[in-house]
Amino acid sequence: MARRKKIYEGKAKILYEGPEPGTLVQYFKDDATAFNAEKKATIEGKGVLNNRLSEFFMTGLNQIGVPTHFIRRLNMREQLVRACEIIPLEVIVRNYAAGSICKRLGLEEGMQLPRPIVEYCYKDDALGDPLVTEEHIAAFGWASQQDMDDIVSLALRVNDFMSGVMLAVGIRLVDFKIEFGRIYDGDFMRLIVADEISPDSCRLWDIKTGQKLDKDVFRRDLGDLTDAYSEVARRLGVLPKMPHGKPTLIN
Ligand code: UDP
């Protein structure tokens, strides 16, 4: 069988050429990295869980009219997505203080923010994805003012959707990161949500116990990462159940 053409390999995913023009196959690896890839590990089952969870969130977003790159899941680790031109920004939405904003502004972890805060980081691993403002984004032409208006309103819709879905299963959406891409229909350009939405890119805390169910488990050595991600998947009904009631990573 001819080998597929690899388009791009990142820290947690690989993109291959898709079966039709304008499509790509997104493969979820088991690799986990943190602190700008200073900490690395292979965590069995993570890719399978993130493939399912990203499918779940992106399908829901498509259904409420937030366009995403997701077309359909192909198998345990792969999904078919629309090819797009990635905007070189990490768009972060925060509802509660955690992570870098605590250090930067001296906030106590877990404090509810007065309103959702949207931040942007320039995607550049060598620079450690620095925080940038709309001034930088406009001046360097990474996105236009119209793009930024669309990005903010889409990011806030994603936040409302994700917060509601997680609240319904007893989980607090503390913050998350999303990426946007451009697609072209003739002369017409549209922005879509791309990359992934998974516990790798969100902070998720159990509402009652405060237990962390996201990548902080790996960043801070708080336990088993697949157990945490499986718990999120189980609560959302995302993984098929085995007879003993535990979610299965097969299929
Ligand atoms: N995040 C991410 N990729 C990054 C940086 C951050 O997915 O390269 C996510 C992170 O998991 C969290 C949110 O964005 O849900 C905010 O992260 P923060 O700025 O607090 O950075 P961190 O503390 O992770 O360095």
Residues whose N, C-alpha, C, O or C-beta is under 5 A from the ligand:
A	BS01	UDP	I92 A98 G99 S100 I101 D175 F176 K177 D200 S201 C202 R203
